[in-house]
Amino acid sequence: MIDALSAATLKQLSTRHHLYPFTDYKELAAAGGPRIITHAEGVWLTDSDGQKILDGMAGLWCVNVGYGRKELAEAAYRQLLDLSFYHGFFKTTTEPAALLSAKLAELCPPGLDRVFFANSGSEANDTIVRMVRHYWNLRGKPSKKTFISRQHGYHGTTMASTSLGGMSAMHGQGDLPLPGFVHVMAPYGFEAGRDMDAESFGRLAARAVEEKILELGPENVAAFIGEPIQGAGGVIIPPESYWPEINRICKQHDVLLIADEVICGFGRLGHWFGSQRYGIEPDFMTLAKGITSGYLPLSAVMVGDRVAETLIEEGGEFYHGFTYSGHPVPCAVALANIAVMEQEGLVARVRDDIGPYLRARLDEALADHPIVGEIRSEGLIGAIEIVKDKRTGERFPGKGKVGLMARDHCFRNNVIMRGIRDSLVFAPALTLSHAEADEMARLARLALDLTAKDLGIL
Ligand SMILES: Cc1ncc(COP(=O)(O)O)c(C=O)c1O
């Protein structure tokens, strides 16, 4: 714990000097500055007041093996002493980068055998944009340039990855999307598919991609990108019919398929990758976050055979890369992280044990709640929709307001869940115990009771 005086100083210093990501600076300063997190173990954070907080979001959907794992810290320490840095630019590599590239190829679906390393999900998606355009040029189809993605999609914050994303508020800053990026509807059944059965709605949402391809002309469409489950857009879980139809559409119109697995990868859905859960047949996969459980920055682009072979055979030198592409320290941590996941059987645990267990506890605690319209989850990711009318799904006035109210009640009661529009979302570490799942469900109920009271309902 840090003493009250130094906590106050840290708040002052950061309010004065630190521009945080995704923050309204004026509002935060007026509220007294940020909460300072000092320590973490398992799924529990500690703040500078000594409060223990249950982290229902695994940081930013990334701390898959939980905080404070010695195996990962020791892997970093050993690698820092052996070889703190060397790059891959000039016909060199390092042992961790070589071993990790082979390990990722082993874990990924067949046909995704090559990897390009970067530092963040955003950089990995930017890398894919360059590779895709380079690929179509090499294939003699230079008009195939446009990327199709979805509303509420999130693919990062660089110019290209913000353009891929379907967040209109983000587009409003920086005159985005760039030309050549278009968006179609998300398979968001709770909002848009209430009047039809889930599978028909899944096919309808997939056909929106096909209609866009036909409108633009397949000769102009480079790729479609989607998260297997849309995370930051509000944990939008597609009906089972959605991805098989997307596979068909991309194949039929010769459009490359990119699965952005930054959140869904590394066990969150009870499979190593979301593509395995939904039978997606991607040409690229974007990996980040859970690859190191967030202990160090690392991302990876998995490249499918048809693109890799063209790039290798016909591409000459690929003029792309980051100083830290394949940095040996995060690669060593990623190997240790994957070893922990394998030794502890965490992927199967999510599918067969803790995923269904948490869901059952949330259903018990919340299904009858007057402002809960839907609880949906897959593995260890999910959302609780907050509504005014349980039967019709009618929302409260002022879109997003009740989501933030509920999120703030979570925060004040020491559980972290995220408010996205009018929902609370969760994605805890894959090591969450049954007792911790019970506590998460109890605290979610408390936060929603307090929200309902504020709204004059309970
Ligand atoms: C699906 C998805 N893609 C890409 C990104 C961007 O990753 P980063 O923040 O590491 O750039 C995120 C981040 O949340 C994400 O959820």
The ligand as an SDF file (V2000), in Angstrom:
LIG
                    3D

 16 16  0  0  0  0  0  0  0  0999 V2000
  -10.7560   -7.2490  -31.1220 C   0  0  0  0  0  0  0  0  0  0  0  0
   -9.6910   -6.2380  -30.8870 C   0  0  0  0  0  0  0  0  0  0  0  0
   -8.8230   -5.9510  -31.8720 N   0  0  0  0  0  0  0  0  0  0  0  0
   -7.8340   -5.0620  -31.7210 C   0  0  0  0  0  0  0  0  0  0  0  0
   -7.6670   -4.4060  -30.5310 C   0  0  0  0  0  0  0  0  0  0  0  0
   -6.5800   -3.3990  -30.3890 C   0  0  0  0  0  0  0  0  0  0  0  0
   -5.5770   -3.8920  -29.5930 O   0  0  0  0  0  0  0  0  0  0  0  0
   -4.5210   -2.8710  -28.9160 P   0  0  0  0  0  0  0  0  0  0  0  0
   -5.2800   -2.0840  -27.9070 O   0  0  0  0  0  0  0  0  0  0  0  0
   -3.5190   -3.8150  -28.3260 O   0  0  0  0  0  0  0  0  0  0  0  0
   -3.9570   -2.0550  -30.0110 O   0  0  0  0  0  0  0  0  0  0  0  0
   -8.5260   -4.6820  -29.4620 C   0  0  0  0  0  0  0  0  0  0  0  0
   -8.3640   -4.0090  -28.1720 C   0  0  0  0  0  0  0  0  0  0  0  0
   -9.1870   -4.0720  -27.2890 O   0  0  0  0  0  0  0  0  0  0  0  0
   -9.5710   -5.5980  -29.6480 C   0  0  0  0  0  0  0  0  0  0  0  0
  -10.4480   -5.8780  -28.6760 O   0  0  0  0  0  0  0  0  0  0  0  0
  1  2  1  0
  2  3  1  0
  2 15  2  0
  3  4  2  0
  4  5  1  0
  5  6  1  0
  5 12  2  0
  6  7  1  0
  7  8  1  0
  8  9  2  0
  8 10  1  0
  8 11  1  0
 12 13  1  0
 12 15  1  0
 13 14  2  0
 15 16  1  0
M  END
$$$$
